[in-house]
Amino acid sequence: MFGITHYETFILAGIILNITPGSDTIYILSRSISQGRKAGFFSVLGISSGIAVHTLLAALGLSAILAQSAMAFTLVKLAGAIYLGYLGIMTLRAKNSPLLVTATTATASKDIYLQGLFTNVLNPKVALFFLSLLPQFVDHQNSYGILPFLLLGLTFIVTGTLWCLGLVYFSSAITRFLRQNHQASAIMDKVCGAIYLVLGIKLLSVEQ
């Protein structure tokens, strides 16, 4: 089908990979719990857009550069770690106040979306994952160009987005309690900041 082989197996593998906790899951949960459902929605949108970027890069073969060039891999890894560190520090320095749904403004929504996008795009591990996964389900005699890569990536995005939206829906319910508890709100800010820092440190340990 359009140069794709074992499509059913890919869907099953995609679902299993999507429900396996990772940095994207942690980011979405922290946003949803600390800022509410709308913030979680825009974080999912950003992460899904990042996956779309990785899909396109894998289809065009650009992700192979990260696999072959140690310098390119290191630069992307450092950029991602620095960005996560920046988010962590800014969150830790935020004033302790009751949680508000800051994603109600267009500017805040855009910021949350872009943070989710950059968090995903600047993770070279994700790029290498797509580079190694997608070709396994593309026919060696494929005559459809990059179409099978795009269809596989779209499938992964759809299954992943549905799963993440489910996480947002249930985890954001905790926000109602946090908004009524100043101390819990302050603690959640610190926890979210620490999570970003840990993710940044973890990214630094990723090897090519």
C-alpha positions in Angstrom: 0.0 0.0 0.0 1.7 3.2 -1.3 5.1 1.6 -0.7 4.3 0.6 2.9 4.8 -2.9 4.2 3.4 -4.5 7.4 1.3 -1.4 8.1 -0.7 -3.2 10.9 2.6 -4.0 12.7 3.7 -0.4 12.5 0.4 0.8 14.0 0.8 -1.6 16.9 4.4 -0.7 17.4 3.5 3.0 17.3 0.8 2.6 19.9 3.2 0.8 22.2 5.9 3.4 21.7 3.4 6.2 22.3 2.2 4.9 25.6 5.7 4.3 26.8 6.6 7.2 29.2 9.3 9.5 27.8 10.4 13.1 27.9 7.4 14.2 25.7 5.0 12.6 28.1 6.6 14.2 31.1 6.5 17.6 29.5 2.8 17.3 28.6 1.9 16.0 32.1 3.8 18.8 33.8 2.1 21.5 31.6 -1.4 19.9 32.1 -1.1 19.6 35.8 0.5 22.9 36.5 -1.4 25.1 34.1 -4.6 23.2 33.1 -6.2 21.5 30.1 -5.7 24.3 27.6 -2.0 24.5 28.3 -1.8 20.7 28.0 -3.5 20.9 24.6 -1.0 23.4 23.2 1.9 21.4 24.5 0.5 18.3 22.7 0.1 20.4 19.5 3.8 21.5 19.8 5.1 18.0 20.4 3.0 16.6 17.5 4.4 19.4 15.2 7.9 18.4 16.3 7.2 14.8 15.3 6.0 16.1 11.9 9.3 17.9 11.5 11.2 14.7 12.3 9.1 12.8 9.9 9.9 15.2 7.1 13.6 15.2 7.9 13.7 11.4 8.0 11.8 11.3 4.6 14.3 13.7 3.1 17.3 11.8 4.6 18.5 14.8 6.6 18.3 13.0 9.9 21.1 10.7 8.5 23.4 13.7 9.1 22.9 13.4 12.8 23.7 9.7 12.6 26.9 10.2 10.7 28.2 13.5 12.1 29.3 13.5 15.7 29.6 17.3 15.6 26.1 17.8 14.3 24.7 15.4 16.9 26.5 17.1 19.7 25.4 20.6 18.6 21.8 19.6 18.5 22.1 17.8 21.8 23.6 20.8 23.5 21.0 23.2 22.1 18.3 21.0 23.4 19.8 20.6 26.8 20.4 24.4 27.1 16.8 25.1 26.1 15.4 22.6 28.7 17.8 24.1 31.3 16.5 27.6 30.5 12.9 26.4 30.9 13.8 24.8 34.2 15.5 27.9 35.6 12.7 30.2 34.5 10.1 27.9 36.1 12.0 27.6 39.4 12.4 31.4 39.5 8.7 32.0 38.9 6.9 33.7 41.8 4.9 31.5 44.1 1.2 32.2 43.4 -2.0 30.3 42.8 -2.1 28.5 39.5 -3.9 30.3 36.7 -4.8 29.1 33.3 -2.2 31.2 31.6 -2.9 29.6 28.2 -6.1 31.6 27.9 -4.1 34.4 26.1 -2.9 34.0 22.5 0.7 34.9 23.6 0.9 32.3 26.3 -0.6 29.6 24.1 1.9 30.4 21.4 4.8 30.2 23.9 3.6 26.8 25.2 3.2 25.5 21.6 6.7 26.7 20.7 8.3 25.2 23.8 6.7 21.8 23.0 7.9 22.1 19.4 11.5 23.0 20.4 11.6 20.4 23.1 10.9 17.7 20.6 12.8 19.0 17.6 16.0 19.7 19.6 16.1 16.1 20.8 18.5 14.2 18.4 17.4 10.9 20.0 13.9 11.4 18.4 15.5 12.1 15.0 17.5 8.9 15.1 14.5 7.0 16.3 12.5 8.0 13.2 15.4 7.5 10.9 15.7 3.9 12.2 12.0 3.1 12.5 10.3 4.4 9.4 12.6 2.7 6.8 11.8 -0.7 8.3 8.2 -0.4 7.0 9.0 1.1 3.6 9.1 -1.3 0.6 12.7 -1.7 -0.7 11.2 -1.3 -4.2 9.2 1.8 -3.2 8.2 3.9 -6.2 6.2 6.5 -4.3 9.1 8.7 -3.2 8.7 10.1 0.2 5.0 9.4 0.4 5.3 6.2 2.5 7.5 8.0 5.0 4.9 10.8 5.3 2.0 8.4 5.7 3.8 6.4 8.4 4.7 9.6 10.2 1.1 10.9 10.0 -0.1 7.6 11.4 2.4 7.9 14.3 1.3 11.5 14.9 -2.4 10.6 15.0 -2.0 7.7 17.4 0.4 9.7 19.6 -1.8 12.8 19.7 -4.9 10.8 20.7 -3.0 9.2 23.6 -1.5 12.5 24.7 -4.9 14.3 24.6 -6.2 11.5 26.9 -3.3 12.3 29.3 -4.1 16.0 29.2 -7.8 15.4 29.9 -7.2 13.2 33.0 -4.1 14.9 34.4 -5.5 18.4 34.1 -8.2 17.5 36.6 -5.5 17.7 39.3 -5.2 21.4 38.5 -8.6 22.2 40.2 -7.1 21.1 43.5 -3.8 23.0 42.9 -5.6 26.2 42.2 -7.2 26.1 45.6 -4.0 25.3 47.4 -1.3 27.9 47.4 1.3 25.6 48.9 0.6 22.8 46.4 0.8 25.4 43.6 4.3 26.6 44.7 5.5 23.0 45.0 4.2 22.1 41.6 6.2 25.0 40.1 9.4 23.7 41.7 8.6 20.2 40.6 8.1 21.3 37.0 11.3 23.3 37.0 13.2 20.4 38.3 11.7 18.1 35.7 12.9 20.4 32.9 16.4 20.4 34.4 16.5 16.6 34.7 15.4 16.2 31.1 18.2 18.6 30.0 20.8 16.6 32.0 19.4 13.4 30.6 19.6 14.7 27.1 23.3 15.5 27.6 23.9 11.8 28.4 22.4 10.6 25.1 25.1 9.0 22.9 25.1 8.9 19.1 
